[in-house]
Amino acid sequence: FSHAMNRVFQALKVEMRHGVKWIKINRPEVHNAFDELLIAELRDAFRSTQDSDAKAVVLSGEGKAFSAGADLNWMRKMITYSREDNMRDSHRLFELT
């Protein structure tokens, strides 16, 4: 677990050093693949950067890969999502931009 700006993260390691916010995706067992938890935590980590003294952000991945893309288990689960669930999920991804 990682703490940043009073937030506990499960899928990220976040720290501030010398005016730089370091965000590391911490799901090496699935090559840092994106799922709903990771997306929510990235959104929160980036949002909290706006209220910090960070002058830069470095995004990296734990292990051999930066990210494999979408988590296939999450993609299988998404098949059962309703239209509203898919729209909500798409909106969360959009908020990362």
N, C-alpha and C positions, 0 to 999 in steps of 0.2 A: 504494500500500500504506500501511496505517496501523498503528502500533504502540500497544498499550495493555496495560499489565500484562504485559509480556514476550510479547505475542501479536501475530502479524502477521495483519492482515485484508486481504482482497482486495475485498470487497463493502461494507465499512464504512470510515468515517473516525471515529476515536474519539480524544477528548482530554479531559483534566481541566483545568478552569480554575476557580480560586476556590471549590473545594468542589462544583463542578457537573460531572458527566460528560456530555459532549456526544457523542451517537451519531448519525451521519449515514449513511443508506443511500446508497451510492455506485454506483448502477447507472442513471444517467440515460438511457443509450441504450435502455433498456427500461422507462422510467418507474418505476424502482426496484421492479420486480416481484419477488416472492418466488420463490426456488428453493431447492434443498437447501443450497447453499453459504451463501446469505444467512441462512437459518433457523439453521444451525449457528453462524454467526458472531454472530448476534444473541443466541442462547442463551449463548454464551461471554462476550460483552460484558456481558450482564446478570448472569451468575453472578459475574464478576470484580468487579462493582460491590459485591456483598455484602462483599467482603474489602478494600474501599477506604475512603477517607475521604469519599466522595461523600455529600453531603447531599441531592442531587437529581439526576435524570437528564432530559436533554432529548433526545427522539428526533425527527429530522427527515429530510428527503430532499433529495438533491442535484438541482438542475435545477428544472423547471417543476412536477413532480408529487411529492407525498409518496410515494405508491405506487399503482400500477395494480392491485394485488392479486397473484394468482398468475401466474407466468410461463407463457405458453401453451406454449412449447417444453417446459418442465418437465412441464406437465399432459399433453402428448402422450406424453412418455416414461413417465409414471406408468401409462399404460394397460397397459404390459408388465410392471408390477410384480406379484409374487406377493402372496398374502394376507399373508404374513409381512413382506414389504417395505412394504406399505401400512400395516400395524400399526406397524412401526418408524417410518415417516415420520409417521404421525398422532401417535405419542408425542412425537416431536421438536417438532411444532407445539404440543402440549399443554404442553411444558416452558417455552414462552415466557410462559405465564400466571402 
